[in-house]
Amino acid sequence: MHTTNYYNTFIEVAEDCPVATAEMPPQKGDAKTVANLQFEMLNGKPYQFTSDEVLFSVFAAKNEVPEEELDAERQKFFSKGQACFRALPLTKRYGWGVHANEEGRIALVPLGSGEYETLVGDGRLKVVKAMRSKKG
């Protein structure tokens, strides 16, 4: 089983993130994007979910996985590696840092906030950057 969970880690926004302060991902048409669903699940609910829980819940919702198939689909989903929050739009495009506590539960932290700056400088945390959108 693969995992996307981090522990005692802060994921900074990508170096080429186009925003100076965090913004809510816009909805495109009637369908919610993956970024919309992740944001809705995490915003205002710090440290309630692990990365794995968020990523699989959004996958299940987008793919309309029936409840009776969730366990089997979860096994299949994590049988191969998945993109972690370092590679997702919230950290790459929309200006949200992600803090994972010692239990692997995550919270969104807005770029431009005092909390963001505090976590970047916290020597007790592993601090990593989100992946760049563009090569080079």
C-alpha positions as CSV (number, residue, x, y, z in Angstrom):
1,M,0.0,0.0,0.0
2,H,1.3,3.4,-1.0
3,T,0.6,6.6,1.1
4,T,0.6,10.3,0.4
5,N,0.7,11.2,4.1
6,Y,3.3,13.5,5.6
7,Y,4.2,13.9,9.3
8,N,5.5,17.0,11.0
9,T,5.9,18.6,7.6
10,F,4.9,21.9,6.0
11,I,4.4,22.0,2.2
12,E,5.1,25.5,0.9
13,V,3.5,26.8,-2.2
14,A,5.4,26.3,-5.5
15,E,8.1,28.8,-6.4
16,D,6.2,29.6,-9.6
17,C,2.8,29.9,-7.9
18,P,1.1,32.9,-9.6
19,V,-0.7,34.3,-6.6
20,A,0.8,36.4,-3.7
21,T,-2.0,35.4,-1.3
22,A,-4.1,32.3,-1.1
23,E,-7.3,32.2,-3.1
24,M,-10.3,29.9,-3.3
25,P,-10.2,27.7,-6.4
26,P,-12.9,28.9,-8.9
27,Q,-15.6,26.5,-10.0
28,K,-15.6,25.8,-13.7
29,G,-19.2,25.5,-14.9
30,D,-21.5,23.2,-12.9
31,A,-19.0,20.5,-12.1
32,K,-16.6,21.0,-9.2
33,T,-12.9,20.5,-9.9
34,V,-10.6,18.4,-7.8
35,A,-9.2,21.6,-6.3
36,N,-12.8,22.7,-5.3
37,L,-13.5,19.4,-3.6
38,Q,-10.2,19.3,-1.7
39,F,-10.7,22.9,-0.6
40,E,-14.2,22.3,0.6
41,M,-13.1,19.2,2.5
42,L,-10.2,21.0,4.2
43,N,-11.2,24.7,4.6
44,G,-12.3,25.4,8.1
45,K,-11.6,21.9,9.2
46,P,-7.9,21.8,10.3
47,Y,-6.4,18.5,11.2
48,Q,-9.5,16.4,10.7
49,F,-8.2,14.4,7.7
50,T,-5.0,12.8,6.5
51,S,-3.8,13.5,2.9
52,D,-4.8,9.9,2.0
53,E,-8.4,10.5,3.3
54,V,-8.8,13.7,1.3
55,L,-7.3,12.3,-1.9
56,F,-9.4,9.1,-1.8
57,S,-12.6,10.9,-0.8
58,V,-12.2,13.3,-3.7
59,F,-11.4,10.4,-6.1
60,A,-14.5,8.5,-4.9
61,A,-16.7,11.6,-5.3
62,K,-15.5,12.5,-8.8
63,N,-15.8,8.8,-9.9
64,E,-19.2,8.3,-8.2
65,V,-17.9,5.1,-6.4
66,P,-20.8,3.3,-4.7
67,E,-20.5,3.0,-1.0
68,E,-20.4,-0.8,-1.1
69,E,-17.3,-0.6,-3.4
70,L,-15.3,2.0,-1.3
71,D,-13.1,-0.5,0.5
72,A,-12.1,-2.4,-2.7
73,E,-11.6,0.9,-4.6
74,R,-9.5,2.3,-1.8
75,Q,-7.3,-0.8,-1.9
76,K,-6.9,-0.4,-5.7
77,F,-6.4,3.3,-5.5
78,F,-3.5,3.0,-3.0
79,S,-2.0,-0.1,-4.7
80,K,-0.1,2.3,-6.9
81,G,1.5,5.7,-6.1
82,Q,-0.7,8.8,-6.1
83,A,0.2,12.4,-6.5
84,C,0.6,14.0,-3.1
85,F,-0.3,17.6,-2.1
86,R,3.1,18.8,-3.4
87,A,1.8,18.2,-6.9
88,L,-1.8,19.4,-6.6
89,P,-3.4,22.8,-7.6
90,L,-4.0,24.0,-4.0
91,T,-0.2,24.3,-3.4
92,K,0.9,24.9,-7.0
93,R,-1.7,27.4,-8.3
94,Y,-3.9,28.7,-5.5
95,G,-1.5,29.7,-2.8
96,W,-2.3,27.2,0.0
97,G,0.4,25.7,2.2
98,V,-0.3,22.4,3.8
99,H,0.7,21.5,7.4
100,A,0.8,17.9,8.4
101,N,1.0,17.3,12.2
102,E,2.6,14.4,14.1
103,E,-0.5,12.3,13.4
104,G,-0.4,13.0,9.6
105,R,-3.6,15.1,9.8
106,I,-3.4,18.2,7.5
107,A,-4.5,21.8,7.5
108,L,-4.6,24.4,4.8
109,V,-2.5,27.5,5.6
110,P,-3.0,30.6,3.4
111,L,0.1,32.1,1.7
112,G,0.5,35.7,3.1
113,S,-0.7,34.8,6.6
114,G,1.4,35.0,9.8
115,E,0.8,31.3,10.4
116,Y,2.3,30.5,7.0
117,E,5.5,32.5,7.8
118,T,5.7,30.9,11.2
119,L,5.5,27.4,9.8
120,V,8.1,28.1,7.1
121,G,10.5,29.1,9.8
122,D,9.7,26.3,12.3
123,G,12.9,24.3,12.7
124,R,11.0,21.4,14.2
125,L,9.2,20.8,10.9
126,K,10.4,19.3,7.6
127,V,9.7,22.1,5.1
128,V,9.3,21.2,1.4
129,K,8.1,23.1,-1.6
130,A,5.3,22.2,-3.8
131,M,6.4,21.1,-7.3
132,R,6.8,23.8,-9.9
133,S,4.2,24.0,-12.6
134,K,6.7,24.8,-15.3
135,K,10.1,23.1,-15.9
136,G,13.1,25.2,-15.9
